[in-house]
Amino acid sequence: MTIIEEQTHSKFEYDGAYIGQYGGQFVPQILVPALEQLEQAFEQAIDDRGFLDELNKLLNDYAGRPTPLTECQTFGRNENCRIFLKREDLLHGGAHKTNQVLAQALLAKRMGKGRIIAETGAGQHGVATALACALLGLKATIYMGKKDCDRQSPNVFRMRLMGAEVIPVDNGSASLKDAINEALRDWAANYDDTHYLLGTAAGPHPFPKMVKRFQQVIGEEAKQQVLQQTGQLPDAVIACVGGGSNAIGIFTDFIPDEDVRLIGVEPAGHGLDSDAHGATLLRGTEGIIHGARTHTLQTEEGQIIESHSVSAGLDYPAVGPEHVHLMTSGRAEYVGITDDEALQAFQELSHAEGIIPALESSHALAYAKKLSQQVTEETVLLVNLSGRGDKDLSHVMSILESNQKESSNAL
Amino acid sequence: MRYSKMFQQVRNEGHLAYIPFVVIGDPNEELSLEIIDQLVTNGADGLELGLAFSDPVADGPVIQQSILRPLANQFSVSSGLRLVAKVREKYPQLPIGLLIYANLVFAQGIKSFFNQCCNAGIDSILIADCPVKESKLFAGAAEESGIDLVFIAPPDANDETLQQIANTSKGYTYVLSRKGITGTEVAASKASTEFLGKLRNFGSPPLVQGFGISKPQHVFDAAKAGVDGIITGSAIVNLINRHYNTPQIMLEHIGDYVRTIAQAAHTNHAQSA
């Protein structure tokens, strides 16, 4: 019995750089020493009481942990279903990103590296990196696709306000994946004094493992809070998946609880069967991208295809390797939510609960709502509200306005 | 076989091997073949050919342009290999290496990809984002197809890694004298004799230096440090980027440049040392 339990457990542990057959370190040889140094520093730090105390102090006193768990009063609520929101939107910086950014910034200091580089898509990870660097006295350089800089100009201003240098990346598709490419190129030349603070649970080892470790606080807190408020474990845990950091953060503590369904929600864009989505797990195929063996959107010959999502934070053509493992092993399920469904949930939660969710998190909310209408027995759903929607206001406003115009034209 | 023959011949004369790099299919199929003719007729001892990939993380801005141009023209991997086969037909003795990113090898099935390369007459493959510690994924298929897998030795690698690189790399070892990505913005520094000596002691195949080599002086420095050959990439690709709209001028510039570097490489360095 014990042996079986051990085996089930270890299936979801890293074996070196790999989880299952996914992960690895597919980077230019020149970067291997930097990754090995980081891995060593990370493994030492998480065994070091001093490091963990310092991190926890920052998480509590600066970032505002623990974040609350809020039960929805009307959103998705019916006689059979209760929905609980893990409020990462209330974390300083406005999203779960701050958890692991503070941890990596402390690690950088520990390694004696005074310069931080990071990529950002929508700008949330860039903002989190900028604030952590301002706080800890590190120099920050943020790579951001030129297109994203234009789409998310308030976040560019936020980063610069906090002292970060923002470099627009104009090559390739001028979006997130190209920002990652550019950060990797910078790192290859400057790893002696520079730490690459990757923003999600993707990329080469040890990033997926490390980001998971520093985000799993979300699930640890949520588990206790759900138990406290309902006296039971949730029936399902639901989170959106772009690179996969907020999802792995809330899933991890529930992985051994096999009765708890883990549901990752991918951006289905214009539809899973259209050519405009970011559903890497559901519609992508196995490949090697950004340092890891994982799933990616690609042509038959292996050229990476641009993804699409209404939410910039989910607009990424690859995904963290651990999610591929969770999917292929059957432990987690992955579903798609379209742009329109997410926009609907964005408005509904705002209206029903007075909480404006990030467009990313709106994908998870939309699926929770769907599920709540299907359940026939008493059900508790836990949703990771990974970020707040302030950053999306002008984007959503312009979409709603143009939809309105279209429908009035149709009349 | 082609590599060892070529290196032997070059060594006998006290020369360095000159292996220029270009991206196959850039700026288009026809001109790409003409560019390669310029490289060979002006003194290349071997070729290093890049295959266009959407996310070239190891390349600087100059080579990125050259890699993305064929992609914008819908140039496929299979047309790339077809083009290499034409080069092979024309130059049966010339060592031809492919420089490529891991996903292109992986996507269609590793075995099948190596077989296609073998049929195209390719001698070696360097996977830019595959360090030696991940080599086992590709090693079996490479060996079966008889293609040499080339690995990169960075200047600050520890002895254990250098040993592994020396033992795993086949055909030649691609040595760097500086960090970073491809490009002439940061020139190569002279490789340390100690570093090269270690690789040789560990049993490495011939040492070929790349990244930041663009001028004859870099070639003389490399010879003094003790390498067996040199690769220039960005300097040639820069000429393509600048002049691809005026093909005759582009070809003349490339010919002139390659002749200059080849002259430096084909000096009797043993005598001058």
Boltz contact constraints between the chains, C-beta under 6 A:
constraints:
  - contact:
      token1: [A, 24]
      token2: [B, 134]
      max_distance: 6.0
  - contact:
      token1: [A, 26]
      token2: [B, 102]
      max_distance: 6.0
  - contact:
      token1: [A, 26]
      token2: [B, 129]
      max_distance: 6.0
  - contact:
      token1: [A, 26]
      token2: [B, 134]
      max_distance: 6.0
  - contact:
      token1: [A, 27]
      token2: [B, 129]
      max_distance: 6.0
  - contact:
      token1: [A, 28]
      token2: [B, 58]
      max_distance: 6.0
  - contact:
      token1: [A, 28]
      token2: [B, 128]
      max_distance: 6.0
  - contact:
      token1: [A, 28]
      token2: [B, 129]
      max_distance: 6.0
  - contact:
      token1: [A, 29]
      token2: [B, 131]
      max_distance: 6.0
  - contact:
      token1: [A, 29]
      token2: [B, 152]
      max_distance: 6.0
  - contact:
      token1: [A, 29]
      token2: [B, 154]
      max_distance: 6.0
  - contact:
      token1: [A, 30]
      token2: [B, 154]
      max_distance: 6.0
  - contact:
      token1: [A, 30]
      token2: [B, 179]
      max_distance: 6.0
  - contact:
      token1: [A, 32]
      token2: [B, 131]
      max_distance: 6.0
  - contact:
      token1: [A, 171]
      token2: [B, 64]
      max_distance: 6.0
  - contact:
      token1: [A, 181]
      token2: [B, 55]
      max_distance: 6.0
  - contact:
      token1: [A, 181]
      token2: [B, 57]
      max_distance: 6.0
  - contact:
      token1: [A, 184]
      token2: [B, 57]
      max_distance: 6.0
  - contact:
      token1: [A, 185]
      token2: [B, 181]
      max_distance: 6.0
  - contact:
      token1: [A, 188]
      token2: [B, 180]
      max_distance: 6.0
  - contact:
      token1: [A, 188]
      token2: [B, 181]
      max_distance: 6.0
  - contact:
      token1: [A, 189]
      token2: [B, 179]
      max_distance: 6.0
  - contact:
      token1: [A, 189]
      token2: [B, 180]
      max_distance: 6.0
  - contact:
      token1: [A, 287]
      token2: [B, 103]
      max_distance: 6.0
  - contact:
      token1: [A, 288]
      token2: [B, 102]
      max_distance: 6.0
  - contact:
      token1: [A, 288]
      token2: [B, 103]
      max_distance: 6.0
  - contact:
      token1: [A, 288]
      token2: [B, 106]
      max_distance: 6.0
  - contact:
      token1: [A, 289]
      token2: [B, 103]
      max_distance: 6.0
  - contact:
      token1: [A, 301]
      token2: [B, 76]
      max_distance: 6.0
  - contact:
      token1: [A, 301]
      token2: [B, 77]
      max_distance: 6.0
  - contact:
      token1: [A, 302]
      token2: [B, 103]
      max_distance: 6.0
  - contact:
      token1: [A, 302]
      token2: [B, 104]
      max_distance: 6.0
  - contact:
      token1: [A, 302]
      token2: [B, 107]
      max_distance: 6.0
  - contact:
      token1: [A, 303]
      token2: [B, 54]
      max_distance: 6.0
  - contact:
      token1: [A, 304]
      token2: [B, 54]
      max_distance: 6.0
  - contact:
      token1: [A, 304]
      token2: [B, 55]
      max_distance: 6.0
